[in-house]
Amino acid sequence: AFRLRAGKATSIMTRMFDSEATGSGGAEGSLRPVLRGALHLLSGQSVRLISQSLYLVLLTRSLGADSYSKVTALLALFVSIYPFTCLGTPLLVLRGVARSPEQRARHWGAGLAITVTLGLLASLLLAFVAPRLLGIDFPRLPLFLFATAELVGFGVIQVLNGVQQGEERLGRVAVILALLSVLRLGIMAAVQFVAGLDLARFSYAYFAGSMLTLTWALAVYARHWGRPVLPRRIAELRAIARDGIHVSLAASGRSLLLGLDKMMLPALFGLTAAAQYGAAMRVVMFAFIPLQSLLVALLPRLFQEGGRSLKDGLQIWRRTAPLGMAYALSVALLIFLAAPLIQTVLGPEFTEVADVLRRGVWLLILLALYQPLGDALTGADFFAYRSFSLIVAVACNFGLNAWLIPRHGWRGALLAAYASNLLLLALYALRVRKNARQAHEA
């Protein structure tokens, strides 16, 4: 199902990329594999979306509201600290394999060592601290296994996916992520059928699904990579930590920039406005998934070209920008026209979703502009500048939300979102312009 072949329409779209290949237009510069990889990822995302929807229904019906709220609170905590427990190693492994595939064993060995060590330490700490921090009751051993599954199991899976991305084998990435969702759903359903789910059994099933997927991925793919070479020198670990901290800050910054308004709306303006805004923004972010798949597929090329210069990495951005903008504009217009229908599907309680969608859907265009530009900066190793830019944008978003939401509700949140995203685009553009000026002077 994941070994999709591009059809006639895909061939037409990719010809424009092939004709602009670097050099004389050879296969080396072709972006045909990139688009094919994006289709693989999109197919995997579709399977994940279906399985996660069934998984959500299963958990809410079997655990009940109280226990399910504890699970979601813990997952939110794990997601917030995950970038720091892996120190951005999946992205660093991707960069290393894309630029020097002969050093693959060293790259994924470093990612494995850091993710397992920091993940286990964080899981052990969370088993004692998380219940008190969140004000919830949760059995200690199941909590440790729940945290280990997310911070170690999923973390190592992402390191393995970094290798696959670096080699532009995105079909394998899609298979691994889809298998993870399907296995978790299957094991949860089996446990519910045999004994019924509670917090402890949920944690054991979650851990089993993650570890079975990791074992399968190691057996099928990693056995061909050679034994991982672990870091032996402090200088090597220091270099990974330096870049990894900036990657982690950037990942957290992206999450906050897209989610801070949803966190602040309930407290500053009420649950009703937060529900309308949250439902509409979920539709917008769902519409961004196909473009996100293309950006993920582009990362190896951006690291290869960006390793030479930012100018080379930007050439890829310029070649793919027309496709990204065409998609963002057409989908934004489609959602704008279909907003009343979407509101009807969501139910009678969501009376303002159409209005939110029509005002907020144009964020897709900003995302289509600044996300690939930020990836081009990352591909050229501007980790510190990207993390700095995101921190500034998040600070702006927080300040504007605190000022505008109490006065204007979700409309204030949208104004803050547009302003902070425009600021981020401007900061990225300033860095590109400065780099171009420096190259011209040199």
VOPAGU-2260 file (C-alpha; in pm, 1 decimal, decimal comma):
REM VOPAGU-2260
SITE   aa  ch    i         X         Y         Z
SITE  ALA   A    0       0,0       0,0       0,0
SITE  PHE   A    1     293,7     230,6      68,6
SITE  ARG   A    2     490,0     143,8    -247,4
SITE  LEU   A    3     281,1     385,2    -452,9
SITE  ARG   A    4     393,6     472,6    -802,4
SITE  ALA   A    5     332,5     820,6    -931,1
SITE  GLY   A    6      75,9     823,2   -1208,7
SITE  LYS   A    7      34,3    1044,8   -1509,2
SITE  ALA   A    8     -47,3    1356,6   -1307,3
SITE  THR   A    9     259,6    1310,1   -1091,3
SITE  SER   A   10     477,7    1270,4   -1398,7
SITE  ILE   A   11     351,8    1601,2   -1536,7
SITE  MET   A   12     428,5    1783,0   -1210,8
SITE  THR   A   13     773,8    1635,0   -1174,8
SITE  ARG   A   14     885,3    1720,9   -1529,4
SITE  MET   A   15     927,6    2083,5   -1434,8
SITE  PHE   A   16    1158,9    1976,4   -1152,0
SITE  ASP   A   17    1357,6    1742,9   -1376,1
SITE  SER   A   18    1404,7    2013,3   -1639,6
SITE  GLU   A   19    1560,0    2243,6   -1378,7
SITE  ALA   A   20    1800,1    1986,5   -1241,1
SITE  THR   A   21    2139,6    2108,1   -1137,8
SITE  GLY   A   22    2420,2    2097,1   -1386,0
SITE  SER   A   23    2300,8    1979,0   -1724,2
SITE  GLY   A   24    1972,9    1840,4   -1599,5
SITE  GLY   A   25    2091,3    1496,0   -1498,8
SITE  ALA   A   26    1920,9    1260,5   -1261,1
SITE  GLU   A   27    2130,3    1382,3    -969,8
SITE  GLY   A   28    1940,8    1710,1    -952,9
SITE  SER   A   29    1597,5    1562,2   -1027,7
SITE  LEU   A   30    1329,2    1619,6    -768,6
SITE  ARG   A   31    1113,1    1335,3    -901,4
SITE  PRO   A   32    1213,4    1108,1    -606,2
SITE  VAL   A   33    1121,6    1391,0    -367,8
SITE  LEU   A   34     764,3    1410,3    -493,8
SITE  ARG   A   35     738,7    1031,4    -496,2
SITE  GLY   A   36     863,0    1026,7    -136,6
SITE  ALA   A   37     606,8    1290,4     -40,4
SITE  LEU   A   38     332,9    1067,5    -182,6
SITE  HIS   A   39     464,4     776,5      24,9
SITE  LEU   A   40     453,9     988,3     338,4
SITE  LEU   A   41     104,8    1111,3     257,2
SITE  SER   A   42     -18,5     753,9     215,7
SITE  GLY   A   43     131,3     663,9     553,1
SITE  GLN   A   44     -31,3     970,4     709,3
SITE  SER   A   45    -368,2     855,6     575,6
SITE  VAL   A   46    -332,6     516,4     743,6
SITE  ARG   A   47    -221,0     684,4    1065,8
SITE  LEU   A   48    -516,1     923,4    1057,2
SITE  ILE   A   49    -766,0     636,0    1026,6
SITE  SER   A   50    -602,1     422,0    1296,1
SITE  GLN   A   51    -558,8     716,6    1534,3
SITE  SER   A   52    -925,8     811,7    1492,3
SITE  LEU   A   53   -1029,8     457,0    1588,7
SITE  TYR   A   54    -772,5     462,0    1868,6
SITE  LEU   A   55    -922,0     784,9    2004,6
SITE  VAL   A   56   -1274,0     641,2    2007,6
SITE  LEU   A   57   -1150,0     321,4    2176,7
SITE  LEU   A   58    -970,6     510,6    2454,7
SITE  THR   A   59   -1247,6     757,4    2528,7
SITE  ARG   A   60   -1506,9     479,3    2551,5
SITE  SER   A   61   -1295,3     232,7    2751,1
SITE  LEU   A   62   -1100,7     458,5    2988,6
SITE  GLY   A   63   -1369,0     717,0    3060,0
SITE  ALA   A   64   -1326,3    1092,6    3085,5
SITE  ASP   A   65   -1124,0    1095,1    3408,7
SITE  SER   A   66    -860,8     839,8    3308,3
SITE  TYR   A   67    -844,5     966,7    2950,4
SITE  SER   A   68    -772,2    1320,3    3075,2
SITE  LYS   A   69    -475,1    1180,2    3271,6
SITE  VAL   A   70    -341,3    1008,5    2959,2
SITE  THR   A   71    -372,4    1324,4    2747,8
SITE  ALA   A   72    -207,5    1536,2    3018,5
SITE  LEU   A   73      88,7    1298,5    3034,4
SITE  LEU   A   74     118,8    1279,0    2655,1
SITE  ALA   A   75     124,3    1659,1    2634,9
SITE  LEU   A   76     405,0    1659,4    2891,9
SITE  PHE   A   77     601,3    1395,0    2700,2
SITE  VAL   A   78     562,0    1584,5    2370,9
SITE  SER   A   79     686,7    1905,8    2530,1
SITE  ILE   A   80    1007,4    1751,8    2665,6
SITE  TYR   A   81    1073,0    1499,2    2386,8
SITE  PRO   A   82    1286,1    1736,2    2172,5
SITE  PHE   A   83    1525,0    1775,0    2467,2
SITE  THR   A   84    1545,9    1405,1    2559,4
SITE  CYS   A   85    1664,1    1321,9    2206,3
SITE  LEU   A   86    1859,8    1649,8    2163,1
SITE  GLY   A   87    1740,0    1681,8    1804,8
SITE  THR   A   88    1935,9    1370,5    1702,9
SITE  PRO   A   89    1680,7    1245,6    1441,5
SITE  LEU   A   90    1740,4    1564,4    1240,1
SITE  LEU   A   91    2117,4    1553,2    1300,1
SITE  VAL   A   92    2125,9    1188,8    1188,7
SITE  LEU   A   93    1932,4    1288,7     875,3
SITE  ARG   A   94    2189,6    1561,2     805,1
SITE  GLY   A   95    2484,1    1328,7     863,9
SITE  VAL   A   96    2353,4    1048,2     642,2
SITE  ALA   A   97    2248,6    1289,5     365,0
SITE  ARG   A   98    2596,3    1445,3     351,8
SITE  SER   A   99    2818,9    1146,5     434,3
SITE  PRO   A  100    2631,2     816,8     395,8
SITE  GLU   A  101    2953,8     619,8     441,1
SITE  GLN   A  102    2953,1     736,9     804,9
SITE  ARG   A  103    2602,5     604,2     868,3
SITE  ALA   A  104    2704,0     373,6    1155,0
SITE  ARG   A  105    2862,5     663,5    1343,7
SITE  HIS   A  106    2565,9     895,8    1289,4
SITE  TRP   A  107    2292,2     661,2    1401,5
SITE  GLY   A  108    2510,0     521,1    1680,0
SITE  ALA   A  109    2536,9     868,1    1834,1
SITE  GLY   A  110    2161,5     920,9    1801,7
SITE  LEU   A  111    2093,2     582,0    1959,4
SITE  ALA   A  112    2323,7     644,5    2257,1
SITE  ILE   A  113    2188,1     992,8    2334,1
SITE  THR   A  114    1819,9     904,6    2289,6
SITE  VAL   A  115    1833,6     588,5    2502,6
SITE  THR   A  116    2040,3     747,0    2781,0
SITE  LEU   A  117    1847,9    1072,7    2814,3
SITE  GLY   A  118    1513,0     903,8    2749,1
SITE  LEU   A  119    1558,9     647,0    3024,8
SITE  LEU   A  120    1676,5     910,1    3273,8
SITE  ALA   A  121    1379,6    1133,8    3191,0
SITE  SER   A  122    1134,8     841,0    3212,6
SITE  LEU   A  123    1265,4     743,2    3555,9
SITE  LEU   A  124    1239,6    1103,0    3676,9
SITE  LEU   A  125     888,2    1143,0    3535,6
SITE  ALA   A  126     769,1     826,8    3709,1
SITE  PHE   A  127     823,3    1005,2    4041,5
SITE  VAL   A  128     763,1    1370,8    3946,4
SITE  ALA   A  129     488,6    1375,5    3680,3
SITE  PRO   A  130     188,2    1282,9    3901,4
SITE  ARG   A  131     269,8    1557,3    4149,1
SITE  LEU   A  132     354,2    1806,0    3873,9
SITE  LEU   A  133      22,4    1749,4    3695,1
SITE  GLY   A  134    -186,1    1681,5    4005,7
SITE  ILE   A  135    -298,7    1334,0    3894,5
SITE  ASP   A  136    -285,9     977,8    4027,3
SITE  PHE   A  137    -106,9     725,7    3806,2
SITE  PRO   A  138      57,3     389,6    3895,6
SITE  ARG   A  139     434,5     437,9    3906,6
SITE  LEU   A  140     559,3     136,2    3705,2
SITE  PRO   A  141     299,5     177,6    3427,9
SITE  LEU   A  142     387,9     548,2    3413,5
SITE  PHE   A  143     757,2     462,3    3372,9
SITE  LEU   A  144     674,6     223,4    3085,7
SITE  PHE   A  145     440,7     479,7    2926,7
SITE  ALA   A  146     715,6     743,0    2935,9
SITE  THR   A  147     979,3     495,2    2812,5
SITE  ALA   A  148     761,2     397,8    2516,9
SITE  GLU   A  149     732,0     761,9    2409,1
SITE  LEU   A  150    1074,7     903,8    2498,1
SITE  VAL   A  151    1291,5     597,2    2424,4
SITE  GLY   A  152    1089,6     371,2    2193,6
SITE  PHE   A  153     946,5     642,2    1969,8
SITE  GLY   A  154    1270,5     841,3    2001,4
SITE  VAL   A  155    1480,7     555,4    1861,8
SITE  ILE   A  156    1220,8     494,2    1588,9
SITE  GLN   A  157    1266,2     858,0    1486,9
SITE  VAL   A  158    1645,4     810,6    1480,1
SITE  LEU   A  159    1597,2     512,5    1245,5
SITE  ASN   A  160    1363,3     725,3    1034,6
SITE  GLY   A  161    1634,3     992,7    1022,0
SITE  VAL   A  162    1860,5     738,2     852,2
SITE  GLN   A  163    1583,9     644,5     607,1
SITE  GLN   A  164    1515,0    1011,1     528,5
SITE  GLY   A  165    1884,0    1080,0     473,8
SITE  GLU   A  166    1886,6     798,6     216,9
SITE  GLU   A  167    1558,1     929,3      67,5
SITE  ARG   A  168    1378,4     602,9     147,9
SITE  LEU   A  169    1060,3     774,2     260,3
SITE  GLY   A  170     839,9     476,8     180,0
SITE  ARG   A  171    1007,4     297,6     470,3
SITE  VAL   A  172     941,3     593,8     700,7
SITE  ALA   A  173     572,7     579,2     607,3
SITE  VAL   A  174     559,3     205,2     675,6
SITE  ILE   A  175     722,1     237,9    1020,1
SITE  LEU   A  176     497,0     521,5    1138,4
SITE  ALA   A  177     181,9     355,1    1005,4
SITE  LEU   A  178     280,8      24,0    1165,4
SITE  LEU   A  179     329,4     199,1    1499,7
SITE  SER   A  180     -26,2     337,3    1493,7
SITE  VAL   A  181    -181,0      11,1    1373,5
SITE  LEU   A  182       1,7    -202,6    1631,7
SITE  ARG   A  183     -95,0      26,9    1918,3
SITE  LEU   A  184    -458,1      16,9    1805,3
SITE  GLY   A  185    -455,9    -362,4    1763,8
SITE  ILE   A  186    -298,8    -432,9    2102,4
SITE  MET   A  187    -528,7    -185,5    2279,7
SITE  ALA   A  188    -833,7    -344,9    2116,7
SITE  ALA   A  189    -716,5    -695,1    2212,9
SITE  VAL   A  190    -657,0    -595,0    2575,2
SITE  GLN   A  191    -996,0    -423,3    2592,7
SITE  PHE   A  192   -1165,3    -735,7    2452,3
SITE  VAL   A  193    -986,2    -979,1    2686,8
SITE  ALA   A  194    -957,3    -791,7    3017,4
SITE  GLY   A  195   -1074,5    -433,0    2973,2
SITE  LEU   A  196    -851,0    -124,0    2968,3
SITE  ASP   A  197    -745,3      67,3    3275,6
SITE  LEU   A  198    -447,6     298,9    3323,0
SITE  ALA   A  199    -203,2      15,8    3396,9
SITE  ARG   A  200    -312,8    -206,6    3107,8
SITE  PHE   A  201    -316,8      93,5    2876,0
SITE  SER   A  202      47,4     169,4    2965,4
SITE  TYR   A  203     156,3    -193,3    2913,3
SITE  ALA   A  204     -20,7    -206,6    2575,0
SITE  TYR   A  205     126,1     129,2    2469,2
SITE  PHE   A  206     475,5       9,9    2565,1
SITE  ALA   A  207     426,6    -320,4    2378,9
SITE  GLY   A  208     313,5    -147,8    2059,0
SITE  SER   A  209     612,9      88,1    2059,2
SITE  MET   A  210     869,9    -182,4    2133,1
SITE  LEU   A  211     729,5    -428,7    1879,8
SITE  THR   A  212     748,3    -161,7    1609,4
SITE  LEU   A  213    1103,9     -71,7    1712,3
SITE  THR   A  214    1209,8    -439,1    1713,6
SITE  TRP   A  215    1061,2    -491,7    1367,6
SITE  ALA   A  216    1231,2    -179,2    1228,9
SITE  LEU   A  217    1568,1    -283,9    1373,2
SITE  ALA   A  218    1532,7    -637,0    1235,0
SITE  VAL   A  219    1417,1    -538,1     886,5
SITE  TYR   A  220    1616,9    -223,3     818,2
SITE  ALA   A  221    1896,1    -157,4    1067,9
SITE  ARG   A  222    2053,3    -503,1    1030,0
SITE  HIS   A  223    2185,1    -387,4     690,9
SITE  TRP   A  224    2348,7     -74,3     833,8
SITE  GLY   A  225    2629,6    -234,0    1029,3
SITE  ARG   A  226    2682,9    -212,7    1403,9
SITE  PRO   A  227    2624,3     137,3    1543,5
SITE  VAL   A  228    2943,7     320,6    1639,0
SITE  LEU   A  229    2894,0     497,2    1971,4
SITE  PRO   A  230    3057,2     834,6    2047,3
SITE  ARG   A  231    3391,4     791,3    2227,2
SITE  ARG   A  232    3512,7    1147,6    2267,1
SITE  ILE   A  233    3373,2    1433,6    2470,9
SITE  ALA   A  234    3433,4    1671,7    2180,1
SITE  GLU   A  235    3199,4    1466,5    1959,4
SITE  LEU   A  236    2923,7    1470,9    2221,9
SITE  ARG   A  237    2977,8    1844,2    2276,2
SITE  ALA   A  238    2931,6    1914,2    1903,7
SITE  ILE   A  239    2611,0    1708,0    1895,0
SITE  ALA   A  240    2478,6    1883,1    2206,2
SITE  ARG   A  241    2556,4    2228,8    2063,5
SITE  ASP   A  242    2354,3    2174,0    1748,0
SITE  GLY   A  243    2100,0    1951,8    1923,7
SITE  ILE   A  244    1999,5    2216,4    2174,8
SITE  HIS   A  245    1921,1    2460,3    1893,7
SITE  VAL   A  246    1725,4    2191,4    1704,8
SITE  SER   A  247    1529,8    2115,1    2023,0
SITE  LEU   A  248    1456,1    2482,2    2085,0
SITE  ALA   A  249    1336,9    2521,5    1726,3
SITE  ALA   A  250    1110,0    2215,2    1753,9
SITE  SER   A  251     958,4    2341,7    2078,7
SITE  GLY   A  252     924,1    2689,0    1929,1
SITE  ARG   A  253     730,7    2554,9    1628,5
SITE  SER   A  254     493,9    2365,0    1859,0
SITE  LEU   A  255     437,6    2671,2    2077,5
SITE  LEU   A  256     386,5    2905,3    1781,8
SITE  LEU   A  257     110,5    2678,3    1651,3
SITE  GLY   A  258     -41,9    2590,7    1989,6
SITE  LEU   A  259       6,9    2879,3    2232,2
SITE  ASP   A  260    -317,8    3051,4    2133,0
SITE  LYS   A  261    -514,8    2730,4    2196,1
SITE  MET   A  262    -360,7    2705,3    2544,5
SITE  MET   A  263    -440,2    3067,3    2634,0
SITE  LEU   A  264    -792,8    3103,3    2492,9
SITE  PRO   A  265    -976,0    2893,0    2757,8
SITE  ALA   A  266    -833,2    3090,4    3049,5
SITE  LEU   A  267    -851,7    3434,1    2885,9
SITE  PHE   A  268   -1186,7    3415,1    2702,5
SITE  GLY   A  269   -1365,0    3089,8    2788,9
SITE  LEU   A  270   -1408,2    2732,1    2667,2
SITE  THR   A  271   -1670,9    2814,2    2402,2
SITE  ALA   A  272   -1442,0    3043,6    2203,0
SITE  ALA   A  273   -1153,2    2799,4    2249,2
SITE  ALA   A  274   -1364,2    2514,0    2107,8
SITE  GLN   A  275   -1463,4    2713,6    1796,1
SITE  TYR   A  276   -1106,4    2827,3    1733,7
SITE  GLY   A  277    -947,5    2489,7    1810,5
SITE  ALA   A  278   -1179,5    2299,4    1575,1
SITE  ALA   A  279   -1119,8    2544,7    1289,4
SITE  MET   A  280    -741,9    2546,3    1334,2
SITE  ARG   A  281    -738,8    2166,7    1336,3
SITE  VAL   A  282    -894,9    2177,7     988,7
SITE  VAL   A  283    -628,7    2425,5     874,1
SITE  MET   A  284    -342,4    2212,8    1007,7
SITE  PHE   A  285    -493,4    1899,7     854,4
SITE  ALA   A  286    -495,2    2080,4     518,5
SITE  PHE   A  287    -123,3    2150,0     564,0
SITE  ILE   A  288     -32,6    1777,1     592,7
SITE  PRO   A  289      28,3    1714,5     218,4
SITE  LEU   A  290     259,5    2016,9     199,0
SITE  GLN   A  291     431,7    1905,4     519,6
SITE  SER   A  292     497,3    1567,8     355,4
SITE  LEU   A  293     669,8    1746,7      66,8
SITE  LEU   A  294     883,9    1949,8     309,0
SITE  VAL   A  295     992,4    1636,9     495,1
SITE  ALA   A  296    1084,4    1474,8     163,4
SITE  LEU   A  297    1292,8    1781,5      70,7
SITE  LEU   A  298    1506,6    1782,6     386,9
SITE  PRO   A  299    1779,9    1544,2     259,8
SITE  ARG   A  300    1828,7    1757,2     -52,7
SITE  LEU   A  301    1837,4    2075,2     155,3
SITE  PHE   A  302    2111,7    1930,1     375,2
SITE  GLN   A  303    2309,4    1813,8      71,6
SITE  GLU   A  304    2288,6    2148,9    -106,7
SITE  GLY   A  305    2296,2    2361,6     207,9
SITE  GLY   A  306    2617,3    2190,6     314,6
SITE  ARG   A  307    2785,3    2380,3      32,9
SITE  SER   A  308    2609,9    2713,8      82,5
SITE  LEU   A  309    2274,4    2864,4     175,4
SITE  LYS   A  310    2248,0    2990,3    -182,8
SITE  ASP   A  311    2253,2    2631,9    -315,5
SITE  GLY   A  312    1986,3    2525,6     -65,3
SITE  LEU   A  313    1766,4    2818,7    -165,4
SITE  GLN   A  314    1771,6    2700,3    -526,8
SITE  ILE   A  315    1567,7    2396,7    -418,3
SITE  TRP   A  316    1327,8    2622,9    -228,8
SITE  ARG   A  317    1277,5    2837,4    -540,4
SITE  ARG   A  318    1211,1    2531,5    -755,7
SITE  THR   A  319     947,3    2390,0    -520,2
SITE  ALA   A  320     791,9    2720,5    -404,5
SITE  PRO   A  321     549,6    2746,3    -701,8
SITE  LEU   A  322     403,3    2403,3    -623,7
SITE  GLY   A  323     373,2    2484,2    -251,1
SITE  MET   A  324     209,6    2821,3    -312,5
SITE  ALA   A  325     -28,2    2678,5    -573,3
SITE  TYR   A  326    -137,1    2412,8    -326,5
SITE  ALA   A  327    -177,5    2658,7     -35,6
SITE  LEU   A  328    -379,7    2908,0    -241,3
SITE  SER   A  329    -610,4    2649,9    -396,8
SITE  VAL   A  330    -676,8    2465,3     -69,5
SITE  ALA   A  331    -729,0    2791,2     122,5
SITE  LEU   A  332    -986,0    2900,4    -136,3
SITE  LEU   A  333   -1156,8    2560,2    -122,1
SITE  ILE   A  334   -1182,2    2571,4     258,8
SITE  PHE   A  335   -1307,7    2931,8     242,8
SITE  LEU   A  336   -1592,6    2822,6      13,8
SITE  ALA   A  337   -1666,5    2501,5     206,1
SITE  ALA   A  338   -1655,0    2660,8     553,5
SITE  PRO   A  339   -2034,2    2647,4     613,4
SITE  LEU   A  340   -2041,8    2279,4     518,5
SITE  ILE   A  341   -1750,5    2202,7     751,5
SITE  GLN   A  342   -1935,2    2383,0    1032,5
SITE  THR   A  343   -2244,7    2170,6     970,9
SITE  VAL   A  344   -2043,8    1847,5     980,0
SITE  LEU   A  345   -1885,1    1940,4    1314,2
SITE  GLY   A  346   -2223,8    1978,5    1481,7
SITE  PRO   A  347   -2471,8    2238,1    1609,3
SITE  GLU   A  348   -2249,7    2353,5    1896,8
SITE  PHE   A  349   -1982,3    2487,2    1659,0
SITE  THR   A  350   -2166,5    2798,0    1544,9
SITE  GLU   A  351   -1861,9    3015,7    1468,2
SITE  VAL   A  352   -1631,3    2767,4    1296,7
SITE  ALA   A  353   -1716,3    2893,0     946,6
SITE  ASP   A  354   -1625,6    3249,0    1045,7
SITE  VAL   A  355   -1298,5    3135,4    1207,3
SITE  LEU   A  356   -1209,0    2929,1     901,3
SITE  ARG   A  357   -1275,0    3210,7     655,3
SITE  ARG   A  358   -1056,0    3447,4     854,7
SITE  GLY   A  359    -783,8    3200,7     950,8
SITE  VAL   A  360    -738,2    2972,1     650,6
SITE  TRP   A  361    -497,8    3218,4     485,2
SITE  LEU   A  362    -239,3    3116,8     744,3
SITE  LEU   A  363    -174,8    2827,8     504,0
SITE  ILE   A  364      -5,8    3073,7     266,6
SITE  LEU   A  365     227,4    3202,2     538,4
SITE  LEU   A  366     310,2    2844,5     638,1
SITE  ALA   A  367     386,1    2760,3     274,7
SITE  LEU   A  368     627,8    3055,9     262,1
SITE  TYR   A  369     819,0    3045,0     589,3
SITE  GLN   A  370     831,8    2671,8     667,5
SITE  PRO   A  371    1039,0    2576,5     358,9
SITE  LEU   A  372    1251,5    2890,2     401,1
SITE  GLY   A  373    1324,2    2787,2     760,6
SITE  ASP   A  374    1410,6    2436,0     640,5
SITE  ALA   A  375    1655,3    2587,6     390,3
SITE  LEU   A  376    1825,7    2771,1     678,6
SITE  THR   A  377    1840,0    2446,5     876,5
SITE  GLY   A  378    1986,7    2267,4     573,5
SITE  ALA   A  379    2268,4    2525,6     569,7
SITE  ASP   A  380    2333,2    2469,3     945,3
SITE  PHE   A  381    2179,7    2797,1    1064,5
SITE  PHE   A  382    2041,6    2612,3    1367,9
SITE  ALA   A  383    2107,1    2892,8    1614,9
SITE  TYR   A  384    1948,6    3160,3    1396,7
SITE  ARG   A  385    1635,8    2952,8    1334,3
SITE  SER   A  386    1589,2    2877,1    1704,6
SITE  PHE   A  387    1646,6    3247,3    1787,2
SITE  SER   A  388    1387,9    3351,4    1526,4
SITE  LEU   A  389    1130,8    3108,1    1662,5
SITE  ILE   A  390    1186,8    3223,1    2020,6
SITE  VAL   A  391    1129,8    3585,1    1912,8
SITE  ALA   A  392     814,0    3488,0    1721,8
SITE  VAL   A  393     679,5    3286,2    2017,3
SITE  ALA   A  394     747,0    3578,1    2256,7
SITE  CYS   A  395     560,8    3809,3    2017,7
SITE  ASN   A  396     273,4    3560,5    1991,7
SITE  PHE   A  397     248,7    3527,8    2369,7
SITE  GLY   A  398     246,0    3904,5    2426,6
SITE  LEU   A  399     -12,0    3968,5    2156,3
SITE  ASN   A  400    -234,0    3685,7    2278,3
SITE  ALA   A  401    -222,8    3819,6    2634,4
SITE  TRP   A  402    -322,7    4163,8    2505,0
SITE  LEU   A  403    -571,4    4079,0    2228,7
SITE  ILE   A  404    -756,4    3767,2    2344,9
SITE  PRO   A  405    -926,0    3929,7    2650,5
SITE  ARG   A  406   -1046,3    4210,3    2421,3
SITE  HIS   A  407   -1135,7    4027,7    2101,5
SITE  GLY   A  408   -1152,6    3652,0    2179,5
SITE  TRP   A  409   -1058,5    3419,4    1896,0
SITE  ARG   A  410   -1030,2    3716,1    1659,8
SITE  GLY   A  411    -749,4    3846,5    1879,3
SITE  ALA   A  412    -583,0    3504,9    1866,9
SITE  LEU   A  413    -596,1    3513,3    1486,9
SITE  LEU   A  414    -444,7    3862,1    1475,3
SITE  ALA   A  415    -163,7    3741,5    1702,2
SITE  ALA   A  416    -109,8    3436,1    1480,4
SITE  TYR   A  417     -85,9    3640,9    1160,9
SITE  ALA   A  418     147,6    3897,0    1319,9
SITE  SER   A  419     386,6    3642,2    1474,0
SITE  ASN   A  420     398,9    3428,8    1158,1
SITE  LEU   A  421     471,3    3737,2     947,0
SITE  LEU   A  422     746,6    3832,0    1190,7
SITE  LEU   A  423     900,3    3487,0    1156,5
SITE  LEU   A  424     890,3    3511,7     776,2
SITE  ALA   A  425    1058,8    3854,7     796,3
SITE  LEU   A  426    1334,7    3722,6    1025,4
SITE  TYR   A  427    1407,1    3433,2     789,3
SITE  ALA   A  428    1410,6    3670,5     490,5
SITE  LEU   A  429    1653,6    3904,7     670,8
SITE  ARG   A  430    1896,0    3619,0     724,8
SITE  VAL   A  431    1873,7    3517,1     359,4
SITE  ARG   A  432    1926,3    3877,0     245,1
SITE  LYS   A  433    2223,8    3923,5     477,2
SITE  ASN   A  434    2380,5    3601,3     353,0
SITE  ALA   A  435    2332,5    3710,0     -10,5
SITE  ARG   A  436    2496,4    4047,3      62,0
SITE  GLN   A  437    2792,1    3880,3     233,8
SITE  ALA   A  438    2836,3    3641,1     -58,3
SITE  HIS   A  439    2827,2    3931,6    -304,4
SITE  GLU   A  440    3088,5    4126,9    -108,3
SITE  ALA   A  441    3313,3    3820,0     -90,4
